[in-house]
Amino acid sequence: MHPRHLAEWGLLRALTPVAGRVPRPARRAVACILAVLVYDVMRLRRRVVEDNLSRAFGGHMTVRERRRIGRRCYEELAVGALEIAWMTRMSPSRVAAECRVEGIEFLEAVRASGTGCILATGHLGNWEYLAACMAARGMPITAVGAPMRNRRVDRWLHDFRTGFGMELIRRGRSSGRAAVRALRAGRMLLLLVDQDARRAGVFVDFFGHPASTPVGAASLALHTGAPIIPCRIIRDDGGHVLRVYPPLVRHSAVDRREWTRATMQEITTMLESWIRERPSSWFWPHRRFKTRPDPATNNVSSNAREGDHHGLDPPDHQA
């Protein structure tokens, strides 16, 4: 095992029980201290955060305002980590009870119809809580995600997630087929659609800049007929609100490439509006604009169009 991975595993094992006992009223204060340490002292990915914020808000924010949001972003991430540690000690019913759901009727309508659906969301708020809350409420959730490089941490996360009742699909060569099977079995497929997809994605507008975006949600909807339902989780007065939105209205387009692009643009535009509403809630340390479009081929890649993975397996871009 790589020494760094061993150290990460040791820290996770040692700190989780301690962090899980931090009382809710004290979490924000602890998170503020951690945010200053990571953002101001260690400066971990601070340049990436500030570059992303500059691209997104440009002249609409001063440098001071962008740094405040960047620090607050780290604070929100720290609160999320403390919440996850707390969740390891809680039963699924307790986790479900502490999250209010708005728009549950859209999910109930899908379940009543006996069909599957695609839940499209992003790295906003505590996205782990979103999936856990839905699964704990008895929703047939299947989440798709890339495996962690650290195998022990990856196993820990796997056990944490499945402990709330969700099913997991690892991104890879067979992930598209597994996703199709899940949808045809009437399950709700949860996809996070706001990370750089490199050349496997489609370029859509995000804060006025082209951003390579995973095509899985649109491709699977096109292939299976499953509706796409946007959702997000909001941290509110120490608790959480899970908001579910109406299914997207299907576009008419000349070909599947245009349909895919239009659908992913609609989802991305909705995500952008959520981020503008609560800027510090998004995962700004991610290199969202890393992949630049080729003016000659500014389309979905050939793999994403024709392969059997439906754009679910872009290269590992967790770093």
Backbone torsions as a table, in degrees:
resi	resn	phi	psi	omega
1	MET	NA	134.9	180.0
2	HIS	-60.4	136.9	-178.6
3	PRO	-53.7	-37.9	179.3
4	ARG	-66.1	-40.4	178.4
5	HIS	-65.9	-37.6	177.4
6	LEU	-63.8	-40.9	178.3
7	ALA	-65.7	-41.7	178.2
8	GLU	-61.0	-43.5	-179.7
9	TRP	-64.6	-41.6	178.9
10	GLY	-63.2	-42.2	178.6
11	LEU	-64.9	-41.8	179.3
12	LEU	-60.4	-46.1	-178.6
13	ARG	-66.1	-36.7	-176.8
14	ALA	-79.0	-39.6	-171.9
15	LEU	-87.6	-27.2	-176.1
16	THR	-58.2	-48.0	179.2
17	PRO	-61.5	-35.4	179.5
18	VAL	-70.5	-49.7	-178.8
19	ALA	-62.0	-33.2	-178.8
20	GLY	-68.7	-13.3	179.2
21	ARG	-102.5	3.7	175.7
22	VAL	-69.8	120.1	-177.8
23	PRO	-65.1	150.0	-176.2
24	ARG	-53.0	-44.2	-179.4
25	PRO	-61.2	-22.9	-177.0
26	ALA	-95.2	-8.9	-174.7
27	ARG	-62.0	-42.1	-177.6
28	ARG	-64.0	-42.1	179.9
29	ALA	-63.9	-43.4	177.6
30	VAL	-63.0	-42.4	-179.4
31	ALA	-63.8	-36.8	177.7
32	CYS	-61.4	-42.9	179.3
33	ILE	-64.3	-45.3	179.7
34	LEU	-63.5	-38.5	179.8
35	ALA	-63.4	-43.5	177.9
36	VAL	-62.8	-42.2	180.0
37	LEU	-61.6	-47.6	-175.0
38	VAL	-77.9	-42.8	-174.5
39	TYR	-82.2	-44.3	-174.0
40	ASP	-92.8	-36.4	-176.7
41	VAL	-91.5	-58.8	-179.5
42	MET	-75.7	-25.9	-180.0
43	ARG	56.5	37.8	-178.0
44	LEU	-67.9	113.9	-179.1
45	ARG	57.8	21.3	-179.1
46	ARG	-61.8	-39.5	-180.0
47	ARG	-63.2	-39.4	178.0
48	VAL	-63.3	-45.2	-179.7
49	VAL	-59.6	-48.8	-175.8
50	GLU	-70.1	-33.2	175.9
51	ASP	-66.4	-43.1	177.9
52	ASN	-61.9	-44.2	-179.8
53	LEU	-65.4	-36.4	177.7
54	SER	-65.6	-42.0	177.8
55	ARG	-63.6	-42.3	-174.2
56	ALA	-73.3	-42.2	-172.0
57	PHE	-114.2	-15.5	173.9
58	GLY	45.1	-127.0	-177.3
59	GLY	-75.5	-1.6	180.0
60	HIS	-80.0	-9.5	179.1
61	MET	-135.4	144.4	174.0
62	THR	-77.4	164.7	176.6
63	VAL	-58.1	-39.6	-179.3
64	ARG	-63.5	-41.5	179.2
65	GLU	-65.7	-40.5	179.1
66	ARG	-64.7	-39.5	178.4
67	ARG	-67.6	-34.0	177.4
68	ARG	-65.0	-42.2	178.8
69	ILE	-67.1	-40.0	178.3
70	GLY	-60.0	-45.4	178.3
71	ARG	-64.7	-40.5	179.9
72	ARG	-66.6	-33.1	176.3
73	CYS	-59.6	-45.7	178.9
74	TYR	-65.3	-34.3	177.3
75	GLU	-64.1	-44.2	179.0
76	GLU	-63.6	-38.9	178.0
77	LEU	-64.6	-38.6	178.9
78	ALA	-66.6	-41.9	176.0
79	VAL	-59.5	-42.1	178.6
80	GLY	-60.7	-41.1	178.6
81	ALA	-63.6	-40.5	177.6
82	LEU	-65.3	-37.1	178.3
83	GLU	-66.1	-40.2	179.3
84	ILE	-64.0	-42.1	176.7
85	ALA	-60.2	-40.4	177.0
86	TRP	-63.5	-39.1	-178.2
87	MET	-64.3	-27.4	179.0
88	THR	-64.5	-18.4	-178.5
89	ARG	-101.6	-4.3	-173.6
90	MET	-105.2	151.0	175.0
91	SER	-77.9	156.5	176.3
92	PRO	-54.8	-39.6	-178.5
93	SER	-64.9	-36.5	178.4
94	ARG	-67.6	-42.6	177.9
95	VAL	-62.1	-44.1	-180.0
96	ALA	-64.2	-37.6	-176.8
97	ALA	-68.2	-25.7	-176.4
98	GLU	-95.5	15.9	177.3
99	CYS	-130.5	117.6	178.1
100	ARG	-81.3	137.9	-178.5
101	VAL	-114.1	128.5	175.1
102	GLU	-113.6	133.2	-179.0
103	GLY	87.6	19.5	-179.3
104	ILE	-59.6	-22.6	-178.1
105	GLU	-63.1	-28.4	179.6
106	PHE	-69.7	-36.4	177.0
107	LEU	-73.3	-38.3	179.8
108	GLU	-65.7	-34.7	178.0
109	ALA	-65.0	-39.5	178.6
110	VAL	-65.4	-44.6	-179.8
111	ARG	-63.0	-39.3	-179.4
112	ALA	-65.4	-31.3	-179.7
113	SER	-77.2	-16.9	179.2
114	GLY	80.4	8.7	-179.9
115	THR	-102.9	164.6	174.6
116	GLY	-87.9	172.7	176.6
117	CYS	-149.5	163.8	179.1
118	ILE	-109.4	118.0	178.2
119	LEU	-94.0	114.5	-177.6
120	ALA	-103.1	124.2	178.9
121	THR	-146.4	-172.8	-179.7
122	GLY	-141.0	-176.0	-179.8
123	HIS	-82.5	69.7	-179.1
124	LEU	-119.5	134.8	179.6
125	GLY	59.4	-147.5	179.4
126	ASN	-96.7	85.9	-176.4
127	TRP	-65.2	-24.4	174.7
128	GLU	-65.8	-37.8	179.3
129	TYR	-66.4	-37.5	179.9
130	LEU	-56.6	-52.2	-178.1
131	ALA	-65.1	-43.1	-178.6
132	ALA	-64.3	-41.0	-179.6
133	CYS	-62.4	-45.3	179.7
134	MET	-62.8	-46.3	-179.2
135	ALA	-64.2	-41.5	-179.0
136	ALA	-65.2	-24.6	177.6
137	ARG	-84.0	4.0	176.9
138	GLY	92.5	6.3	177.2
139	MET	-73.4	137.8	-179.7
140	PRO	-77.7	77.2	-174.1
141	ILE	-87.8	131.2	170.2
142	THR	-121.6	116.3	-177.8
143	ALA	-101.4	141.1	178.9
144	VAL	-109.6	131.7	179.9
145	GLY	-158.8	159.0	177.0
146	ALA	-80.3	141.5	177.4
147	PRO	-68.8	149.3	175.5
148	MET	-74.8	151.0	177.0
149	ARG	-68.2	-32.9	178.2
150	ASN	-82.1	109.3	-171.9
151	ARG	-64.7	-36.8	-179.2
152	ARG	-69.8	-40.9	176.1
153	VAL	-64.9	-39.2	179.0
154	ASP	-61.6	-42.3	178.5
155	ARG	-65.3	-39.1	178.2
156	TRP	-61.4	-46.1	179.0
157	LEU	-64.0	-39.4	178.3
158	HIS	-59.4	-48.1	-179.5
159	ASP	-66.5	-37.0	177.6
160	PHE	-61.0	-46.8	-176.4
161	ARG	-70.4	-46.9	-178.6
162	THR	-68.6	-20.6	177.8
163	GLY	-63.5	-19.9	178.4
164	PHE	-95.5	-0.5	174.8
165	GLY	104.5	2.2	-179.8
166	MET	-86.2	158.6	175.4
167	GLU	-103.1	148.3	-177.3
168	LEU	-121.8	143.6	171.8
169	ILE	-122.6	125.5	177.5
170	ARG	-83.3	135.3	175.1
171	ARG	-63.0	135.8	-178.8
172	GLY	171.1	-168.6	-174.7
173	ARG	-64.2	-28.7	-177.4
174	SER	-102.5	5.3	-174.1
175	SER	-67.0	-33.2	179.2
176	GLY	-63.9	-44.8	179.0
177	ARG	-64.5	-39.5	178.4
178	ALA	-64.5	-37.9	179.0
179	ALA	-65.5	-41.8	178.2
180	VAL	-62.5	-43.2	178.9
181	ARG	-61.6	-40.5	179.9
182	ALA	-62.9	-44.5	-179.7
183	LEU	-65.2	-41.2	-179.7
184	ARG	-70.7	-18.4	175.9
185	ALA	-88.6	3.8	177.2
186	GLY	85.9	16.5	-178.7
187	ARG	-87.0	163.8	179.2
188	MET	-102.8	112.9	-173.9
189	LEU	-91.3	116.0	-177.3
190	LEU	-94.5	121.7	-179.5
191	LEU	-125.0	132.5	171.5
192	LEU	-95.3	119.2	-165.6
193	VAL	-114.7	23.7	-172.2
194	ASP	-120.1	26.4	175.2
195	GLN	-113.6	156.2	-179.4
196	ASP	-59.3	125.7	-177.3
197	ALA	-102.9	8.8	-178.9
198	ARG	52.9	-139.9	-174.7
199	ARG	-81.2	-0.5	177.7
200	ALA	-88.1	-1.9	-174.3
201	GLY	-107.5	-175.6	174.7
202	VAL	-115.0	142.6	179.5
203	PHE	-87.5	122.7	176.0
204	VAL	-128.0	167.3	-178.7
205	ASP	-80.2	128.9	178.4
206	PHE	-139.0	110.6	-175.2
207	PHE	55.5	37.5	176.3
208	GLY	81.5	8.0	-179.6
209	HIS	-129.6	146.9	176.4
210	PRO	-69.3	132.8	-178.7
211	ALA	-134.4	127.2	177.9
212	SER	-67.9	122.6	-170.4
213	THR	-125.6	136.0	178.6
214	PRO	-57.2	141.3	-177.2
215	VAL	-101.8	2.4	-173.2
216	GLY	-53.9	-44.5	-177.1
217	ALA	-60.6	-48.5	-178.7
218	ALA	-68.9	-42.6	-178.2
219	SER	-63.5	-42.3	179.4
220	LEU	-68.4	-37.7	177.3
221	ALA	-63.4	-40.5	179.6
222	LEU	-66.6	-39.2	-175.0
223	HIS	-76.5	-36.5	-173.2
224	THR	-109.5	-16.7	-175.1
225	GLY	81.6	4.3	-179.7
226	ALA	-68.1	139.5	178.1
227	PRO	-73.1	151.4	175.1
228	ILE	-100.9	123.5	-179.0
229	ILE	-118.6	112.8	178.0
230	PRO	-71.8	148.1	176.4
231	CYS	-154.2	160.1	176.7
232	ARG	-156.4	163.7	176.7
233	ILE	-121.4	139.3	-176.3
234	ILE	-123.2	132.4	174.3
235	ARG	-82.0	123.3	-171.5
236	ASP	-139.5	113.0	178.2
237	ASP	52.2	43.0	177.8
238	GLY	85.6	-14.6	178.1
239	GLY	-109.7	-159.9	-179.7
240	HIS	-136.1	147.3	173.0
241	VAL	-123.4	124.2	177.4
242	LEU	-100.6	117.0	-178.2
243	ARG	-106.9	125.0	177.8
244	VAL	-110.8	134.1	-175.3
245	TYR	-108.9	163.4	-179.9
246	PRO	-61.1	151.4	177.1
247	PRO	-57.5	146.5	177.4
248	LEU	-65.9	142.8	175.5
249	VAL	-77.9	132.7	-177.0
250	ARG	-68.2	136.1	178.7
251	HIS	-82.7	156.6	166.2
252	SER	-104.3	133.4	-177.3
253	ALA	-145.8	160.2	-178.1
254	VAL	-65.8	-45.4	-179.9
255	ASP	-142.6	175.0	-174.2
256	ARG	-66.5	-30.0	178.3
257	ARG	-64.9	-43.7	179.4
258	GLU	-67.5	-39.0	179.3
259	TRP	-63.5	-42.8	178.8
260	THR	-62.5	-46.4	-179.7
261	ARG	-62.5	-45.4	-178.3
262	ALA	-63.2	-40.4	-179.4
263	THR	-67.0	-46.0	-179.9
264	MET	-68.4	-30.4	175.4
265	GLN	-66.8	-40.2	179.2
266	GLU	-63.0	-44.3	179.0
267	ILE	-64.6	-43.6	-178.4
268	THR	-65.3	-38.3	177.4
269	THR	-63.3	-38.8	177.2
270	MET	-65.7	-44.5	177.3
271	LEU	-59.3	-42.0	179.3
272	GLU	-61.0	-39.9	179.5
273	SER	-65.0	-36.0	177.4
274	TRP	-67.0	-40.1	-179.6
275	ILE	-66.7	-41.4	178.4
276	ARG	-61.6	-34.4	-179.8
277	GLU	-68.1	-38.4	-178.5
278	ARG	-139.0	76.7	-171.7
279	PRO	-57.2	-37.5	-175.4
280	SER	-76.3	-7.0	-176.6
281	SER	-83.4	-11.1	-176.6
282	TRP	-92.5	160.7	-175.8
283	PHE	-86.6	76.5	-177.7
284	TRP	-65.1	-22.3	179.1
285	PRO	-66.9	-10.4	179.3
286	HIS	-77.8	139.4	178.8
287	ARG	-79.8	75.7	-173.2
288	ARG	-66.6	-30.9	-175.3
289	PHE	-105.5	23.0	-174.5
290	LYS	-62.9	-44.2	-178.8
291	THR	-82.7	127.4	-180.0
292	ARG	-102.0	142.6	-178.9
293	PRO	-73.1	147.8	171.3
294	ASP	-92.0	117.4	-176.4
295	PRO	-54.3	-27.3	-177.2
296	ALA	-81.2	-23.9	-176.4
297	THR	-135.3	54.0	-177.7
298	ASN	-82.6	61.8	-178.2
299	ASN	-138.1	178.5	172.3
300	VAL	-62.0	140.5	-179.4
301	SER	-64.9	160.2	179.8
302	SER	-61.9	-35.7	178.4
303	ASN	-63.2	-43.2	-178.0
304	ALA	-67.3	-28.8	-179.2
305	ARG	-78.7	-44.5	-168.0
306	GLU	-107.5	-20.0	-175.3
307	GLY	-70.6	169.4	-178.4
308	ASP	-91.5	6.6	-176.9
309	HIS	-97.5	-6.2	174.7
310	HIS	56.6	33.4	176.4
311	GLY	71.9	19.5	-176.4
312	LEU	-89.6	-7.7	-173.3
313	ASP	-127.3	60.6	172.0
314	PRO	-65.8	163.6	179.4
315	PRO	-56.4	153.7	179.2
316	ASP	-59.3	117.7	-178.2
317	HIS	-129.1	39.3	-179.7
318	GLN	-71.8	-27.6	-173.2
319	ALA	-76.6	NA	NA
